[in-house]
Amino acid sequence: MSDKRRAHGIFNINKPYGLTSHDVVAEVRRLLDVRRVGHAGTLDPIATGVLLVCVGQATRVAEYLMRGEKLYHATFHLGIETDTYDATGRVVRETPLPALSVEEIERALEQLRPMKQQLPPPFSAVRQGGERLYRLARRGIAVQLKPRSIEIIALEMRAWQPPLLTLEVRCSPGTYVRSLAHDLGVLLGVGAHVCALQRRASGAWRIEEAITLEQLRTAVVQGEWMQYLHPLDTALQDLPRLEVTEEMAMRVTQGQWVSIPDAPAAFPLRIYTPDGNLRALLRPADDKPGWWQPDKVFLL
């Protein structure tokens, strides 16, 4: 089997403007000739920056990659509102822009900082009634949007050059910066949409360490692409780790429950063999204290 077929890990890709997250996944799949590729945390086509692309069995830990807080640099265009809340949408309202002061904008931002719930944009991948909102919106079907729990950790103005407002946004996963733009436009009474967006960080993953698709293409041609593939368990560093015997690891990989009375109470629990290989994530067995059962098994 080729090295590509044995590859299991995570690429930190600097997504370019204009591509969907699925486009990036498709390109990585083509470059490596590997079927099992996915991403952790969607970026809209106009957005750039950190996109974590999982290869092989790393696709099974994408949920852990998506848990980290996000850092964005966003530019809002004030005075123009679109149906998608970004520059790709249809303009639904234009408002002559008054001479907004920095103080007025700061007062509006102050109202957004304590936000704990947010309505997603009508054009988004959120499911409602079993269907994606953007598909309903494209068919002209109006729905009552349901708020989502979020957290705005920091929201700071970086530049105001009318009509463009640049912000730094640190937020919980699941936060829509497009909705922040829309809400700010409503508070200021002028409308607004996102015209540029860069994800600077996702959890511990930073834009400074991200590689471009062109760098990956060159590395594949030169046979040096493995240097950019981060180990699968990089996504699991916040989980408790336990080293077990080869015999116990084998039982776990066969789906058997194991007794670990002194294991950390946190779930999931990472299980490693004495030579440092990740074998599984375990969870406590129901109604059987001290016993653990496989949640995810990795055959790397």
Secondary structure, DSSP 8 states (H G I E B T S, - for coil): --TTTT--EEEEEEE-TT--HHHHHHHHHHHHT-S-EEEES---TTEEEEEEEEEGGGGGGHHHHTTS-EEEEEEEEETEEETTSBTTS-EEEE-------HHHHHHHHHHHTT--EE---SSSS-EETTEEHHHHHHTT-------EE--EEEEEEEEEETTEEEEEEEE-TT--HHHHHHHHHHHHTS-EEEEEEEEEEETTEEGGG-B-HHHHHHHHHHT-GGGG-EEGGGGGTTS-EEE--HHHHHHHHTT--EE-TTS-SSSSEEEE-TTS-EEEEEEE-TT-TTEEEEEEE---
